């Protein structure tokens, strides 16, 4: 006789499995998947909030217009404070990054949805795009002077070559840390929620403690979604500032 399935047989990582939207065949590079769907929904949400939500441009703003204007002002001020007036040229790119990440994160908290930013493939693509973009900007704006980013002239002369090697390694590690930080935080939080939800389902009427834990972790995760979008964006602006003003 086959053993009965345990009610505590919880698989918290199943929620991160990428599946094709149509059929059950192999996933190829052009196959529409659940990740494709929810990235598309995130893009639509950005358009709804920033374009449709502000189309009235009323003197007394609506709720959606107020939210959009607050986010716009917040990201713009952050860009200007870190990268200066010159950095505002790249504000549309930075704003797009922030809005996509924060809305993709928030949408991932909807039950039965899919958290696209929990996958390294998504976050690494964004991180590599940032890395390549700021590197091109650095050489385009400063030419070979951009390499002064790796030469710490204020350090003792004997230490400068060693520090230069460390700076170069640190520079090329940026996309790795940039992408893993976001994906790791999104995956960890959602996995914890799934574990507590599994306990709540297994315990039935006595699931008060797991339900309270789910509420606490869910509230924390809602905060993390915004913080991680902010961290990814502010690091992007810091890297942009290094490209625009490379000298130590």
ABEGO torsion letter per residue (X at the ends): XBBBBBAABBBAAAAABBBBABEABBBBAABBBAAAAAAAAAAAAAAAAAAAAAAAGBABBBAAAAAAAAAAAAAAAAAAAAAEAAAAAAAAAAAAAAAAAAAAAAAAABBGBBBAAABAAAAAAAAAAAAAAAAAAAAAAAEAAAAAAABBAABBAAAAAAAAAAAAAAAAAAAAAAAAAAAAAAAAAAAAAAAAAAAAAAAEAAAAAAAAAAAAAAAAAAAAAAAAAAAAAAAAAAAAAAAABABX
